[in-house]
Amino acid sequence: MKKFLLPLLILAGPAIGQTATSVANGLWLNPATWNCACVPINGYSVTINHSVTLNTSMGFTTGGITVSNTGSLVQDANRDILISGGYYYNNGYSNFRFLAFSAGTGSNSGTYSLTAFSNSVTYNNTGTFNLDSMYCASNFTNAVSGKLNGNRFTNAADMINSGRLTFSLSLNTGTFTNNDRHQGYAFTNSNLYTN
């Protein structure tokens, strides 16, 4: 019995150092989508060069996801991705419900279509975010080419906007430096806002 349990415990943990690259359009959970003929899990370094359907929610404590400029990761239902030590780099198109960074790294030079985004890590955006709600709990830089569009925005850390930020309702409880366009219906500031 002991000889049987050890392999199961190894399979249950993260697959540290493993890689998976999309080789065709397909479902995340379909091994034929990936060059490893496997299903990438926590710990894998995943590169998406095709149109991949996210048919499961994912969490990464190590490894992570890179969506290339030719790739897309689009949900089939309400799906979430939690980065808590791994990474998510979006250079293509990503569409799912929630993206949250509690630890790790990430950046966007492509397009996100999300319900909600939150970051507790430094984050740089040179692409586009289209979403309902955004919560910045750590430094966020929206570069000159960056666009943030949505309904509700809350900054609780250091926000630098050199691009376009358009939210119906904005709340700043941190430090907000606006170098370009910040527009919306209502803005509440309870800390430092420099325009």
Disulfide bonds with the S-S distance in Angstrom:
Cys36-Cys38 1.92
